[in-house]
């Protein structure tokens, strides 16, 4: 099998962790691109020099030249400013649109056959812009948000119930904003509904309140990290989440992961990028998984989609 190649555009906080995770898992050869001279070269040298300790053997290259991303199978984009305390993701739209425009041009020219995973915020708008500029098929331009939002929801559930995070299954849909849709009805501990377990613990009324608090915390979880860090936003968790998506693509695992995908009628949405469960394999998005939402869930989805539309339409 030919060696895989992963290019990372943006060598900041998330970019560095992405590079290290690619190496640790030997996903393929890795190129880290940034406009700042020395930054990607320094990070890749640092990561390469610990190969003998961590026992990975992949080629790691830092660069300021788009030419080096030639032949990439997967490109992950984190170029762009992160939030400061008090900012919403949407506040980044102007500055990050400019950055995304130049990045997408670079990818279009030098990695025309790649599958692109966008992490830069505001996510739903940045994926839309990236697809528009590259002109790649929708199946090859996707966004990371749902894997992380779902992991945050699952983490809070595990802590609340005092069970292992490994046994909690939870998913969020919709946009990567304050109106995202954590799916309470499908949250489970190895298949046992979380609401049933909360009701056993607290009784029906309090259980609802506890779940509402977890939903609220999930929606604001990115901001919670920003407020603590003060100088940037979450980086370990978005990196790991995008790596799960990249790995499913590179190894054709066909995992079902919540992914920011272009919808064409699914969940009643057409022509917008929104988070939904998708099968990720060697072709990118191979299938969007649809299922019935109840009235309350659909109303939340509609609200979240309306927020995405407002943001995306503001770029036009
Ligand atoms: N091309 C390539 N890289 C760029 C460009 C550009 N035009 N402009 C800026 N960058 C680089 C910066 O030099 C920096 O190294 O993008 C990197 C961003 O890194 P950080 O500031 O550390 O931000 P990070 O925490 O990695 O987050 C990146 O992901 O989750 C989102 O909201 C977050 O939009 C932010 C992005």
py3Dmol code that shows the C-alpha trace and the ligand (Angstrom):
import py3Dmol

protein = """\
ATOM      1  CA  UNK A   1       0.000   0.000   0.000  1.00  0.00           C
ATOM      2  CA  UNK A   2       1.299   3.462  -0.917  1.00  0.00           C
ATOM      3  CA  UNK A   3       2.247   5.686   1.974  1.00  0.00           C
ATOM      4  CA  UNK A   4      -0.443   8.179   2.851  1.00  0.00           C
ATOM      5  CA  UNK A   5       0.212  11.898   3.029  1.00  0.00           C
ATOM      6  CA  UNK A   6      -1.493  14.334   5.369  1.00  0.00           C
ATOM      7  CA  UNK A   7      -1.023  18.094   5.073  1.00  0.00           C
ATOM      8  CA  UNK A   8      -1.890  20.431   7.913  1.00  0.00           C
ATOM      9  CA  UNK A   9      -2.543  24.068   6.992  1.00  0.00           C
ATOM     10  CA  UNK A  10      -1.946  26.202  10.073  1.00  0.00           C
ATOM     11  CA  UNK A  11       0.871  25.374  12.422  1.00  0.00           C
ATOM     12  CA  UNK A  12      -0.474  26.933  15.591  1.00  0.00           C
ATOM     13  CA  UNK A  13      -1.842  25.237  18.690  1.00  0.00           C
ATOM     14  CA  UNK A  14      -4.136  22.763  16.941  1.00  0.00           C
ATOM     15  CA  UNK A  15      -1.758  22.235  14.003  1.00  0.00           C
ATOM     16  CA  UNK A  16       1.066  21.148  16.297  1.00  0.00           C
ATOM     17  CA  UNK A  17      -1.076  18.625  18.160  1.00  0.00           C
ATOM     18  CA  UNK A  18      -2.448  17.309  14.847  1.00  0.00           C
ATOM     19  CA  UNK A  19       1.100  16.717  13.600  1.00  0.00           C
ATOM     20  CA  UNK A  20       2.075  14.875  16.765  1.00  0.00           C
ATOM     21  CA  UNK A  21      -1.048  12.694  16.665  1.00  0.00           C
ATOM     22  CA  UNK A  22      -0.463  11.825  12.989  1.00  0.00           C
ATOM     23  CA  UNK A  23       3.056  10.743  13.908  1.00  0.00           C
ATOM     24  CA  UNK A  24       2.080   8.803  17.034  1.00  0.00           C
ATOM     25  CA  UNK A  25      -0.500   6.858  15.022  1.00  0.00           C
ATOM     26  CA  UNK A  26       1.734   6.574  11.954  1.00  0.00           C
ATOM     27  CA  UNK A  27      -1.145   7.721   9.766  1.00  0.00           C
ATOM     28  CA  UNK A  28       1.279   8.710   7.014  1.00  0.00           C
ATOM     29  CA  UNK A  29       3.855  11.327   6.090  1.00  0.00           C
ATOM     30  CA  UNK A  30       2.979  14.765   7.404  1.00  0.00           C
ATOM     31  CA  UNK A  31       3.498  18.298   6.082  1.00  0.00           C
ATOM     32  CA  UNK A  32       2.828  21.251   8.390  1.00  0.00           C
ATOM     33  CA  UNK A  33       2.288  24.557   6.556  1.00  0.00           C
ATOM     34  CA  UNK A  34       2.181  28.030   8.078  1.00  0.00           C
ATOM     35  CA  UNK A  35       2.871  31.548   6.843  1.00  0.00           C
ATOM     36  CA  UNK A  36       5.115  32.250   9.825  1.00  0.00           C
ATOM     37  CA  UNK A  37       8.693  31.410   8.897  1.00  0.00           C
ATOM     38  CA  UNK A  38      10.371  28.883  11.148  1.00  0.00           C
ATOM     39  CA  UNK A  39       7.255  27.957  13.121  1.00  0.00           C
ATOM     40  CA  UNK A  40       6.212  24.840  11.187  1.00  0.00           C
ATOM     41  CA  UNK A  41       9.858  23.845  10.596  1.00  0.00           C
ATOM     42  CA  UNK A  42      10.608  24.126  14.318  1.00  0.00           C
ATOM     43  CA  UNK A  43       7.543  22.156  15.379  1.00  0.00           C
ATOM     44  CA  UNK A  44       8.200  19.349  12.903  1.00  0.00           C
ATOM     45  CA  UNK A  45      11.854  19.121  13.901  1.00  0.00           C
ATOM     46  CA  UNK A  46      10.774  18.925  17.528  1.00  0.00           C
ATOM     47  CA  UNK A  47       8.286  16.131  16.780  1.00  0.00           C
ATOM     48  CA  UNK A  48      10.702  14.263  14.466  1.00  0.00           C
ATOM     49  CA  UNK A  49      13.426  14.180  17.083  1.00  0.00           C
ATOM     50  CA  UNK A  50      11.324  12.150  19.481  1.00  0.00           C
ATOM     51  CA  UNK A  51      10.560   9.409  16.918  1.00  0.00           C
ATOM     52  CA  UNK A  52      13.162   7.120  18.509  1.00  0.00           C
ATOM     53  CA  UNK A  53      11.427   7.504  21.891  1.00  0.00           C
ATOM     54  CA  UNK A  54       7.826   7.213  20.739  1.00  0.00           C
ATOM     55  CA  UNK A  55       8.829   4.725  18.036  1.00  0.00           C
ATOM     56  CA  UNK A  56       7.166   6.262  15.042  1.00  0.00           C
ATOM     57  CA  UNK A  57       8.762   6.364  11.623  1.00  0.00           C
ATOM     58  CA  UNK A  58       7.125   8.844   9.288  1.00  0.00           C
ATOM     59  CA  UNK A  59       8.452  11.798   7.258  1.00  0.00           C
ATOM     60  CA  UNK A  60       7.666  15.094   8.952  1.00  0.00           C
ATOM     61  CA  UNK A  61       8.178  18.372   7.130  1.00  0.00           C
ATOM     62  CA  UNK A  62       7.500  21.964   8.144  1.00  0.00           C
ATOM     63  CA  UNK A  63       7.091  24.454   5.310  1.00  0.00           C
ATOM     64  CA  UNK A  64       6.030  27.917   4.154  1.00  0.00           C
ATOM     65  CA  UNK A  65       5.463  26.719   0.594  1.00  0.00           C
ATOM     66  CA  UNK A  66       2.203  25.288  -0.723  1.00  0.00           C
ATOM     67  CA  UNK A  67       4.154  23.195  -3.220  1.00  0.00           C
ATOM     68  CA  UNK A  68       4.985  20.793  -0.412  1.00  0.00           C
ATOM     69  CA  UNK A  69       1.363  19.731  -0.005  1.00  0.00           C
ATOM     70  CA  UNK A  70       1.367  18.121  -3.472  1.00  0.00           C
ATOM     71  CA  UNK A  71      -0.046  14.601  -3.494  1.00  0.00           C
ATOM     72  CA  UNK A  72      -1.873  14.934  -0.155  1.00  0.00           C
ATOM     73  CA  UNK A  73      -4.594  12.406   0.574  1.00  0.00           C
ATOM     74  CA  UNK A  74      -6.042  14.466   3.403  1.00  0.00           C
ATOM     75  CA  UNK A  75      -5.618  18.170   4.205  1.00  0.00           C
ATOM     76  CA  UNK A  76      -6.667  19.526   7.603  1.00  0.00           C
ATOM     77  CA  UNK A  77      -7.125  23.289   7.883  1.00  0.00           C
ATOM     78  CA  UNK A  78      -6.675  25.182  11.152  1.00  0.00           C
ATOM     79  CA  UNK A  79      -5.333  28.422   9.680  1.00  0.00           C
ATOM     80  CA  UNK A  80      -7.119  31.341  11.269  1.00  0.00           C
ATOM     81  CA  UNK A  81      -7.452  33.247  14.497  1.00  0.00           C
ATOM     82  CA  UNK A  82      -8.880  31.609  17.590  1.00  0.00           C
ATOM     83  CA  UNK A  83     -11.355  33.315  19.934  1.00  0.00           C
ATOM     84  CA  UNK A  84     -10.498  35.566  22.837  1.00  0.00           C
ATOM     85  CA  UNK A  85     -12.571  35.539  26.042  1.00  0.00           C
ATOM     86  CA  UNK A  86     -16.020  37.028  25.460  1.00  0.00           C
ATOM     87  CA  UNK A  87     -15.959  36.441  21.691  1.00  0.00           C
ATOM     88  CA  UNK A  88     -18.320  34.125  19.861  1.00  0.00           C
ATOM     89  CA  UNK A  89     -17.034  31.961  17.022  1.00  0.00           C
ATOM     90  CA  UNK A  90     -19.042  34.142  14.641  1.00  0.00           C
ATOM     91  CA  UNK A  91     -16.942  37.201  15.606  1.00  0.00           C
ATOM     92  CA  UNK A  92     -14.049  35.602  13.703  1.00  0.00           C
ATOM     93  CA  UNK A  93     -15.817  35.547  10.355  1.00  0.00           C
ATOM     94  CA  UNK A  94     -14.244  38.575   8.721  1.00  0.00           C
ATOM     95  CA  UNK A  95     -10.627  37.903   9.520  1.00  0.00           C
ATOM     96  CA  UNK A  96     -10.822  34.155   9.040  1.00  0.00           C
ATOM     97  CA  UNK A  97     -12.685  34.432   5.703  1.00  0.00           C
ATOM     98  CA  UNK A  98      -9.674  36.249   4.274  1.00  0.00           C
ATOM     99  CA  UNK A  99      -7.307  33.594   5.580  1.00  0.00           C
ATOM    100  CA  UNK A 100      -9.537  30.762   4.344  1.00  0.00           C
ATOM    101  CA  UNK A 101      -9.712  32.294   0.874  1.00  0.00           C
ATOM    102  CA  UNK A 102      -5.937  32.147   0.442  1.00  0.00           C
ATOM    103  CA  UNK A 103      -5.697  28.688   2.005  1.00  0.00           C
ATOM    104  CA  UNK A 104      -8.402  27.260  -0.250  1.00  0.00           C
ATOM    105  CA  UNK A 105      -6.636  28.648  -3.316  1.00  0.00           C
ATOM    106  CA  UNK A 106      -3.447  26.894  -2.219  1.00  0.00           C
ATOM    107  CA  UNK A 107      -5.229  23.591  -1.708  1.00  0.00           C
ATOM    108  CA  UNK A 108      -7.058  23.893  -5.026  1.00  0.00           C
ATOM    109  CA  UNK A 109      -3.798  24.429  -6.870  1.00  0.00           C
ATOM    110  CA  UNK A 110      -1.510  21.970  -5.126  1.00  0.00           C
ATOM    111  CA  UNK A 111      -3.709  19.232  -3.645  1.00  0.00           C
ATOM    112  CA  UNK A 112      -6.622  18.965  -6.081  1.00  0.00           C
ATOM    113  CA  UNK A 113      -7.375  15.334  -5.249  1.00  0.00           C
ATOM    114  CA  UNK A 114      -7.337  15.681  -1.480  1.00  0.00           C
ATOM    115  CA  UNK A 115     -10.132  15.362   1.036  1.00  0.00           C
ATOM    116  CA  UNK A 116     -10.254  18.522   3.146  1.00  0.00           C
ATOM    117  CA  UNK A 117     -11.258  18.666   6.799  1.00  0.00           C
ATOM    118  CA  UNK A 118     -11.786  22.223   8.069  1.00  0.00           C
ATOM    119  CA  UNK A 119     -11.447  23.120  11.751  1.00  0.00           C
ATOM    120  CA  UNK A 120     -11.120  26.937  11.494  1.00  0.00           C
ATOM    121  CA  UNK A 121     -14.013  28.905  12.975  1.00  0.00           C
ATOM    122  CA  UNK A 122     -16.747  29.916  12.473  1.00  0.00           C
ATOM    123  CA  UNK A 123     -16.770  26.346  11.260  1.00  0.00           C
ATOM    124  CA  UNK A 124     -19.945  26.088   9.187  1.00  0.00           C
ATOM    125  CA  UNK A 125     -19.087  29.270   7.272  1.00  0.00           C
ATOM    126  CA  UNK A 126     -15.414  28.371   6.781  1.00  0.00           C
ATOM    127  CA  UNK A 127     -16.259  24.936   5.317  1.00  0.00           C
ATOM    128  CA  UNK A 128     -18.765  26.572   2.970  1.00  0.00           C
ATOM    129  CA  UNK A 129     -16.142  29.054   1.780  1.00  0.00           C
ATOM    130  CA  UNK A 130     -13.463  26.391   1.393  1.00  0.00           C
ATOM    131  CA  UNK A 131     -15.727  24.248  -0.793  1.00  0.00           C
ATOM    132  CA  UNK A 132     -16.772  27.241  -2.873  1.00  0.00           C
ATOM    133  CA  UNK A 133     -13.220  28.314  -3.623  1.00  0.00           C
ATOM    134  CA  UNK A 134     -11.726  24.869  -4.198  1.00  0.00           C
ATOM    135  CA  UNK A 135     -14.716  23.754  -6.240  1.00  0.00           C
ATOM    136  CA  UNK A 136     -14.134  20.231  -4.895  1.00  0.00           C
ATOM    137  CA  UNK A 137     -17.160  17.912  -4.673  1.00  0.00           C
ATOM    138  CA  UNK A 138     -19.127  18.296  -1.419  1.00  0.00           C
ATOM    139  CA  UNK A 139     -18.054  14.794  -0.403  1.00  0.00           C
ATOM    140  CA  UNK A 140     -14.416  15.974  -0.272  1.00  0.00           C
ATOM    141  CA  UNK A 141     -14.801  19.151   1.802  1.00  0.00           C
ATOM    142  CA  UNK A 142     -16.095  18.626   5.321  1.00  0.00           C
ATOM    143  CA  UNK A 143     -15.840  20.162   8.764  1.00  0.00           C
ATOM    144  CA  UNK A 144     -14.913  18.979  12.222  1.00  0.00           C
ATOM    145  CA  UNK A 145     -17.252  20.083  14.953  1.00  0.00           C
ATOM    146  CA  UNK A 146     -19.650  17.290  15.821  1.00  0.00           C
ATOM    147  CA  UNK A 147     -17.060  14.763  16.952  1.00  0.00           C
ATOM    148  CA  UNK A 148     -15.834  17.246  19.548  1.00  0.00           C
ATOM    149  CA  UNK A 149     -19.241  18.610  20.558  1.00  0.00           C
ATOM    150  CA  UNK A 150     -20.454  15.015  20.990  1.00  0.00           C
ATOM    151  CA  UNK A 151     -17.367  14.081  23.011  1.00  0.00           C
ATOM    152  CA  UNK A 152     -17.948  17.037  25.301  1.00  0.00           C
ATOM    153  CA  UNK A 153     -21.583  15.990  25.820  1.00  0.00           C
ATOM    154  CA  UNK A 154     -20.500  12.396  26.525  1.00  0.00           C
ATOM    155  CA  UNK A 155     -17.834  13.568  28.974  1.00  0.00           C
ATOM    156  CA  UNK A 156     -20.350  15.565  31.028  1.00  0.00           C
ATOM    157  CA  UNK A 157     -22.767  12.603  31.068  1.00  0.00           C
ATOM    158  CA  UNK A 158     -20.028  10.227  32.244  1.00  0.00           C
ATOM    159  CA  UNK A 159     -19.008  12.592  35.045  1.00  0.00           C
ATOM    160  CA  UNK A 160     -22.616  13.074  36.121  1.00  0.00           C
ATOM    161  CA  UNK A 161     -23.379   9.342  36.237  1.00  0.00           C
ATOM    162  CA  UNK A 162     -20.005   8.282  37.605  1.00  0.00           C
ATOM    163  CA  UNK A 163     -19.374   5.847  34.732  1.00  0.00           C
ATOM    164  CA  UNK A 164     -16.517   5.448  32.289  1.00  0.00           C
ATOM    165  CA  UNK A 165     -16.442   7.851  29.348  1.00  0.00           C
ATOM    166  CA  UNK A 166     -15.739   4.768  27.250  1.00  0.00           C
ATOM    167  CA  UNK A 167     -19.272   3.502  27.780  1.00  0.00           C
ATOM    168  CA  UNK A 168     -21.167   6.678  26.968  1.00  0.00           C
ATOM    169  CA  UNK A 169     -22.550   7.192  23.478  1.00  0.00           C
ATOM    170  CA  UNK A 170     -23.840  10.669  22.687  1.00  0.00           C
ATOM    171  CA  UNK A 171     -24.180  12.826  19.604  1.00  0.00           C
ATOM    172  CA  UNK A 172     -24.816  16.431  18.707  1.00  0.00           C
ATOM    173  CA  UNK A 173     -26.162  17.657  15.383  1.00  0.00           C
ATOM    174  CA  UNK A 174     -26.571  21.065  13.750  1.00  0.00           C
ATOM    175  CA  UNK A 175     -24.240  24.029  13.521  1.00  0.00           C
ATOM    176  CA  UNK A 176     -21.105  24.515  15.608  1.00  0.00           C
ATOM    177  CA  UNK A 177     -22.585  27.372  17.575  1.00  0.00           C
ATOM    178  CA  UNK A 178     -24.605  28.104  20.675  1.00  0.00           C
ATOM    179  CA  UNK A 179     -27.697  26.511  19.091  1.00  0.00           C
ATOM    180  CA  UNK A 180     -26.131  23.102  18.405  1.00  0.00           C
ATOM    181  CA  UNK A 181     -28.429  20.130  19.039  1.00  0.00           C
ATOM    182  CA  UNK A 182     -27.292  17.581  21.640  1.00  0.00           C
ATOM    183  CA  UNK A 183     -29.519  14.544  21.055  1.00  0.00           C
ATOM    184  CA  UNK A 184     -30.782  13.680  24.519  1.00  0.00           C
ATOM    185  CA  UNK A 185     -33.090  10.869  23.370  1.00  0.00           C
ATOM    186  CA  UNK A 186     -30.221   8.896  21.844  1.00  0.00           C
ATOM    187  CA  UNK A 187     -27.657   9.444  24.610  1.00  0.00           C
ATOM    188  CA  UNK A 188     -26.930   6.131  26.283  1.00  0.00           C
ATOM    189  CA  UNK A 189     -24.642   4.169  28.538  1.00  0.00           C
ATOM    190  CA  UNK A 190     -23.945   1.129  26.380  1.00  0.00           C
ATOM    191  CA  UNK A 191     -27.478   1.358  24.999  1.00  0.00           C
ATOM    192  CA  UNK A 192     -29.265   2.169  28.259  1.00  0.00           C
ATOM    193  CA  UNK A 193     -30.937   5.571  27.856  1.00  0.00           C
ATOM    194  CA  UNK A 194     -29.180   8.251  29.905  1.00  0.00           C
ATOM    195  CA  UNK A 195     -32.514   9.818  30.856  1.00  0.00           C
ATOM    196  CA  UNK A 196     -33.617   6.527  32.445  1.00  0.00           C
ATOM    197  CA  UNK A 197     -30.460   6.446  34.539  1.00  0.00           C
ATOM    198  CA  UNK A 198     -30.844  10.085  35.552  1.00  0.00           C
ATOM    199  CA  UNK A 199     -34.466   9.448  36.533  1.00  0.00           C
ATOM    200  CA  UNK A 200     -33.396   6.526  38.735  1.00  0.00           C
ATOM    201  CA  UNK A 201     -30.899   8.810  40.410  1.00  0.00           C
ATOM    202  CA  UNK A 202     -32.958  11.979  40.778  1.00  0.00           C
ATOM    203  CA  UNK A 203     -36.627  11.363  39.898  1.00  0.00           C
ATOM    204  CA  UNK A 204     -38.214  12.639  36.691  1.00  0.00           C
ATOM    205  CA  UNK A 205     -38.311  16.365  37.389  1.00  0.00           C
ATOM    206  CA  UNK A 206     -34.757  16.839  38.668  1.00  0.00           C
ATOM    207  CA  UNK A 207     -33.448  14.489  35.953  1.00  0.00           C
ATOM    208  CA  UNK A 208     -34.753  16.888  33.333  1.00  0.00           C
ATOM    209  CA  UNK A 209     -33.033  19.815  35.020  1.00  0.00           C
ATOM    210  CA  UNK A 210     -29.736  17.942  35.264  1.00  0.00           C
ATOM    211  CA  UNK A 211     -29.897  17.040  31.571  1.00  0.00           C
ATOM    212  CA  UNK A 212     -30.766  20.611  30.615  1.00  0.00           C
ATOM    213  CA  UNK A 213     -27.702  21.811  32.499  1.00  0.00           C
ATOM    214  CA  UNK A 214     -25.500  19.306  30.623  1.00  0.00           C
ATOM    215  CA  UNK A 215     -26.974  20.393  27.277  1.00  0.00           C
ATOM    216  CA  UNK A 216     -26.269  24.018  28.180  1.00  0.00           C
ATOM    217  CA  UNK A 217     -22.717  23.232  29.241  1.00  0.00           C
ATOM    218  CA  UNK A 218     -22.138  21.303  25.992  1.00  0.00           C
ATOM    219  CA  UNK A 219     -23.314  24.265  23.930  1.00  0.00           C
ATOM    220  CA  UNK A 220     -20.973  26.595  25.779  1.00  0.00           C
ATOM    221  CA  UNK A 221     -18.095  24.160  26.274  1.00  0.00           C
ATOM    222  CA  UNK A 222     -15.734  25.815  23.791  1.00  0.00           C
ATOM    223  CA  UNK A 223     -16.276  29.169  25.476  1.00  0.00           C
ATOM    224  CA  UNK A 224     -15.665  27.607  28.895  1.00  0.00           C
ATOM    225  CA  UNK A 225     -12.164  26.583  27.750  1.00  0.00           C
ATOM    226  CA  UNK A 226     -11.515  29.991  26.157  1.00  0.00           C
ATOM    227  CA  UNK A 227     -12.474  31.753  29.402  1.00  0.00           C
ATOM    228  CA  UNK A 228      -9.984  29.610  31.339  1.00  0.00           C
ATOM    229  CA  UNK A 229      -7.107  29.785  28.849  1.00  0.00           C
ATOM    230  CA  UNK A 230      -7.542  33.511  28.173  1.00  0.00           C
ATOM    231  CA  UNK A 231      -5.027  33.368  25.310  1.00  0.00           C
ATOM    232  CA  UNK A 232      -6.589  31.014  22.779  1.00  0.00           C
ATOM    233  CA  UNK A 233      -9.156  28.285  22.381  1.00  0.00           C
ATOM    234  CA  UNK A 234      -9.285  24.521  22.872  1.00  0.00           C
ATOM    235  CA  UNK A 235      -6.637  22.666  20.907  1.00  0.00           C
ATOM    236  CA  UNK A 236      -6.104  19.129  22.178  1.00  0.00           C
ATOM    237  CA  UNK A 237      -9.744  18.169  21.710  1.00  0.00           C
ATOM    238  CA  UNK A 238     -10.329  19.622  18.223  1.00  0.00           C
ATOM    239  CA  UNK A 239      -7.095  17.993  17.067  1.00  0.00           C
ATOM    240  CA  UNK A 240      -8.033  14.532  18.363  1.00  0.00           C
ATOM    241  CA  UNK A 241     -11.522  14.865  16.903  1.00  0.00           C
ATOM    242  CA  UNK A 242     -10.252  15.744  13.422  1.00  0.00           C
ATOM    243  CA  UNK A 243      -7.758  12.887  13.608  1.00  0.00           C
ATOM    244  CA  UNK A 244     -10.619  10.426  14.207  1.00  0.00           C
ATOM    245  CA  UNK A 245     -12.207  11.706  10.985  1.00  0.00           C
ATOM    246  CA  UNK A 246      -8.931  11.650   9.052  1.00  0.00           C
ATOM    247  CA  UNK A 247      -8.148   8.132  10.233  1.00  0.00           C
ATOM    248  CA  UNK A 248     -11.553   6.866   9.120  1.00  0.00           C
ATOM    249  CA  UNK A 249     -10.887   8.355   5.671  1.00  0.00           C
ATOM    250  CA  UNK A 250      -7.254   7.239   5.342  1.00  0.00           C
ATOM    251  CA  UNK A 251      -8.011   3.685   6.471  1.00  0.00           C
ATOM    252  CA  UNK A 252     -11.438   3.523   4.808  1.00  0.00           C
ATOM    253  CA  UNK A 253     -12.955   2.587   8.162  1.00  0.00           C
ATOM    254  CA  UNK A 254     -16.468   3.807   7.288  1.00  0.00           C
ATOM    255  CA  UNK A 255     -17.004   5.145  10.783  1.00  0.00           C
ATOM    256  CA  UNK A 256     -20.252   6.982  11.407  1.00  0.00           C
ATOM    257  CA  UNK A 257     -19.157  10.336  12.780  1.00  0.00           C
ATOM    258  CA  UNK A 258     -21.056  13.586  13.217  1.00  0.00           C
ATOM    259  CA  UNK A 259     -19.619  15.660  10.387  1.00  0.00           C
ATOM    260  CA  UNK A 260     -20.275  19.109   8.974  1.00  0.00           C
ATOM    261  CA  UNK A 261     -21.615  18.093   5.523  1.00  0.00           C
ATOM    262  CA  UNK A 262     -23.421  19.801   2.664  1.00  0.00           C
ATOM    263  CA  UNK A 263     -27.084  18.818   2.964  1.00  0.00           C
ATOM    264  CA  UNK A 264     -29.282  18.357  -0.072  1.00  0.00           C
ATOM    265  CA  UNK A 265     -32.671  17.673   1.422  1.00  0.00           C
ATOM    266  CA  UNK A 266     -31.548  15.617   4.424  1.00  0.00           C
ATOM    267  CA  UNK A 267     -33.190  16.667   7.710  1.00  0.00           C
ATOM    268  CA  UNK A 268     -35.220  19.184   5.702  1.00  0.00           C
ATOM    269  CA  UNK A 269     -32.141  21.276   4.818  1.00  0.00           C
ATOM    270  CA  UNK A 270     -30.888  22.128   1.334  1.00  0.00           C
ATOM    271  CA  UNK A 271     -27.752  23.926   0.221  1.00  0.00           C
ATOM    272  CA  UNK A 272     -26.105  24.468   3.608  1.00  0.00           C
ATOM    273  CA  UNK A 273     -23.292  22.810   5.532  1.00  0.00           C
ATOM    274  CA  UNK A 274     -24.650  21.418   8.807  1.00  0.00           C
ATOM    275  CA  UNK A 275     -23.511  18.759  11.275  1.00  0.00           C
ATOM    276  CA  UNK A 276     -25.095  15.336  10.712  1.00  0.00           C
ATOM    277  CA  UNK A 277     -23.969  11.713  11.074  1.00  0.00           C
ATOM    278  CA  UNK A 278     -21.999  10.587   8.033  1.00  0.00           C
ATOM    279  CA  UNK A 279     -20.098   7.512   6.898  1.00  0.00           C
ATOM    280  CA  UNK A 280     -16.471   8.581   6.380  1.00  0.00           C
ATOM    281  CA  UNK A 281     -14.351   6.422   4.097  1.00  0.00           C
ATOM    282  CA  UNK A 282     -11.725   6.700   1.382  1.00  0.00           C
ATOM    283  CA  UNK A 283     -14.023   8.839  -0.760  1.00  0.00           C
ATOM    284  CA  UNK A 284     -14.762  11.293   2.045  1.00  0.00           C
ATOM    285  CA  UNK A 285     -18.448  11.515   2.925  1.00  0.00           C
ATOM    286  CA  UNK A 286     -19.797   8.272   1.499  1.00  0.00           C
ATOM    287  CA  UNK A 287     -23.265   8.516   2.977  1.00  0.00           C
ATOM    288  CA  UNK A 288     -25.275  10.824   5.197  1.00  0.00           C
ATOM    289  CA  UNK A 289     -27.218   8.855   7.761  1.00  0.00           C
ATOM    290  CA  UNK A 290     -30.780  10.062   8.137  1.00  0.00           C
ATOM    291  CA  UNK A 291     -33.239   9.254  10.876  1.00  0.00           C
ATOM    292  CA  UNK A 292     -36.422  10.743  12.236  1.00  0.00           C
ATOM    293  CA  UNK A 293     -36.193  13.615  14.657  1.00  0.00           C
ATOM    294  CA  UNK A 294     -39.120  14.215  16.998  1.00  0.00           C
ATOM    295  CA  UNK A 295     -40.860  17.584  16.939  1.00  0.00           C
ATOM    296  CA  UNK A 296     -38.716  19.093  19.683  1.00  0.00           C
ATOM    297  CA  UNK A 297     -35.457  17.916  18.095  1.00  0.00           C
ATOM    298  CA  UNK A 298     -36.523  19.152  14.663  1.00  0.00           C
ATOM    299  CA  UNK A 299     -37.385  22.553  16.154  1.00  0.00           C
ATOM    300  CA  UNK A 300     -33.901  22.755  17.712  1.00  0.00           C
ATOM    301  CA  UNK A 301     -32.348  21.662  14.422  1.00  0.00           C
ATOM    302  CA  UNK A 302     -34.322  24.312  12.532  1.00  0.00           C
ATOM    303  CA  UNK A 303     -33.120  26.992  14.973  1.00  0.00           C
ATOM    304  CA  UNK A 304     -29.513  25.878  14.625  1.00  0.00           C
ATOM    305  CA  UNK A 305     -29.768  25.770  10.823  1.00  0.00           C
ATOM    306  CA  UNK A 306     -31.295  29.265  10.819  1.00  0.00           C
ATOM    307  CA  UNK A 307     -28.213  30.519  12.704  1.00  0.00           C
ATOM    308  CA  UNK A 308     -25.912  28.813  10.174  1.00  0.00           C
ATOM    309  CA  UNK A 309     -27.876  30.332   7.275  1.00  0.00           C
ATOM    310  CA  UNK A 310     -27.650  33.813   8.790  1.00  0.00           C
ATOM    311  CA  UNK A 311     -23.892  33.502   9.145  1.00  0.00           C
ATOM    312  CA  UNK A 312     -23.241  31.951   5.735  1.00  0.00           C
ATOM    313  CA  UNK A 313     -25.532  34.394   3.949  1.00  0.00           C
ATOM    314  CA  UNK A 314     -23.667  37.288   5.594  1.00  0.00           C
ATOM    315  CA  UNK A 315     -20.564  36.258   3.590  1.00  0.00           C
ATOM    316  CA  UNK A 316     -22.334  36.621   0.241  1.00  0.00           C
TER     317      UNK A 316
END
"""
ligand_1 = """\
36
LIG
N -2.182 30.643 5.949
C -1.736 29.669 6.759
N -1.687 29.784 8.089
C -2.113 30.929 8.618
C -2.609 31.987 7.842
C -2.631 31.810 6.430
N -3.090 32.759 5.610
N -2.960 32.992 8.660
C -2.696 32.583 9.906
N -2.186 31.337 9.896
C -1.716 30.518 11.000
C -1.097 31.334 12.125
O 0.223 31.731 11.794
C -1.155 30.340 13.292
O 0.058 29.619 13.424
O -2.777 29.839 11.619
C -2.295 29.396 12.902
C -3.444 29.401 13.888
O -2.963 28.911 15.094
P -3.462 29.429 16.506
O -3.526 30.919 16.494
O -2.641 28.772 17.538
O -4.987 28.910 16.569
P -5.526 27.434 16.917
O -5.786 27.326 18.375
O -4.651 26.415 16.288
O -6.943 27.492 16.193
C -7.046 27.611 14.811
O -9.208 26.570 14.698
O -10.701 25.923 16.379
C -10.369 26.911 15.434
O -11.269 28.911 16.405
C -10.070 28.222 16.074
O -10.123 29.504 14.062
C -9.269 28.903 15.018
C -8.495 27.748 14.376
"""
view = py3Dmol.view(width=600, height=400)
view.addModel(protein, "pdb")
view.setStyle({"model": 0}, {"cartoon": {"style": "trace"}})
view.addModel(ligand_1, "xyz")
view.setStyle({"model": 1}, {"stick": {}})
view.zoomTo()
view.show()
